[in-house]
Amino acid sequence: MQKVERQLDKLSTRETTLHKQIADNATDFEKVAKLDAELRELVTERDELEMRWLELAEDA
């Protein structure tokens, strides 16, 4: 469970960084599109980890 929590923390940090990069590059539509794609992947991964965390919490 702690491993999943650490992974979630890392994803949260990366998500914050991506949001900042998107804001900093708001006029570069190509770059924003790439960053947005990465952000979408990250959100999917985070959702999966959150579900895993809930499963582990139920078993504990």
C-alpha beads as a LAMMPS data file, in Angstrom:
LAMMPS data file: protein, C-alpha beads

60 atoms
59 bonds

1 atom types
1 bond types

-500.0 500.0 xlo xhi
-500.0 500.0 ylo yhi
-500.0 500.0 zlo zhi

Masses

1 110.0

Atoms # bond

1 1 1 0.000 0.000 0.000
2 1 1 2.878 2.377 0.769
3 1 1 4.356 1.666 -2.656
4 1 1 1.109 2.740 -4.312
5 1 1 1.007 5.876 -2.147
6 1 1 4.557 6.785 -3.204
7 1 1 3.632 6.247 -6.845
8 1 1 0.580 8.463 -6.406
9 1 1 2.763 11.183 -4.853
10 1 1 5.147 11.040 -7.810
11 1 1 2.260 11.242 -10.270
12 1 1 0.815 14.203 -8.413
13 1 1 4.143 16.022 -8.644
14 1 1 4.395 15.240 -12.357
15 1 1 0.808 16.384 -12.901
16 1 1 1.567 19.728 -11.259
17 1 1 4.639 20.102 -13.471
18 1 1 2.637 19.309 -16.611
19 1 1 -0.036 21.869 -15.723
20 1 1 2.674 24.489 -15.276
21 1 1 4.331 23.548 -18.571
22 1 1 0.987 23.764 -20.371
23 1 1 0.381 27.222 -18.920
24 1 1 3.922 28.347 -19.763
25 1 1 3.549 27.192 -23.378
26 1 1 -0.043 28.295 -23.959
27 1 1 0.790 29.858 -27.337
28 1 1 2.670 26.796 -28.663
29 1 1 -0.256 24.635 -29.670
30 1 1 1.877 21.692 -30.815
31 1 1 3.738 21.566 -27.497
32 1 1 0.521 21.969 -25.521
33 1 1 -1.032 19.072 -27.462
34 1 1 1.925 16.820 -26.591
35 1 1 1.831 17.862 -22.945
36 1 1 -1.928 17.335 -22.840
37 1 1 -1.521 13.805 -24.238
38 1 1 1.039 13.070 -21.535
39 1 1 -1.293 14.523 -18.916
40 1 1 -4.160 12.319 -20.094
41 1 1 -1.955 9.221 -19.812
42 1 1 -0.889 10.295 -16.342
43 1 1 -4.501 10.786 -15.237
44 1 1 -5.367 7.298 -16.492
45 1 1 -2.422 5.833 -14.596
46 1 1 -3.392 7.767 -11.470
47 1 1 -6.974 6.490 -11.686
48 1 1 -5.711 2.904 -11.945
49 1 1 -3.400 3.383 -8.962
50 1 1 -6.195 4.914 -6.908
51 1 1 -8.370 1.882 -7.638
52 1 1 -5.487 -0.390 -6.631
53 1 1 -5.029 1.601 -3.413
54 1 1 -8.730 1.202 -2.592
55 1 1 -8.507 -2.542 -3.208
56 1 1 -5.490 -2.810 -0.900
57 1 1 -7.236 -0.718 1.753
58 1 1 -10.257 -3.010 1.696
59 1 1 -8.036 -6.063 2.147
60 1 1 -6.135 -4.526 5.069

Bonds

1 1 1 2
2 1 2 3
3 1 3 4
4 1 4 5
5 1 5 6
6 1 6 7
7 1 7 8
8 1 8 9
9 1 9 10
10 1 10 11
11 1 11 12
12 1 12 13
13 1 13 14
14 1 14 15
15 1 15 16
16 1 16 17
17 1 17 18
18 1 18 19
19 1 19 20
20 1 20 21
21 1 21 22
22 1 22 23
23 1 23 24
24 1 24 25
25 1 25 26
26 1 26 27
27 1 27 28
28 1 28 29
29 1 29 30
30 1 30 31
31 1 31 32
32 1 32 33
33 1 33 34
34 1 34 35
35 1 35 36
36 1 36 37
37 1 37 38
38 1 38 39
39 1 39 40
40 1 40 41
41 1 41 42
42 1 42 43
43 1 43 44
44 1 44 45
45 1 45 46
46 1 46 47
47 1 47 48
48 1 48 49
49 1 49 50
50 1 50 51
51 1 51 52
52 1 52 53
53 1 53 54
54 1 54 55
55 1 55 56
56 1 56 57
57 1 57 58
58 1 58 59
59 1 59 60
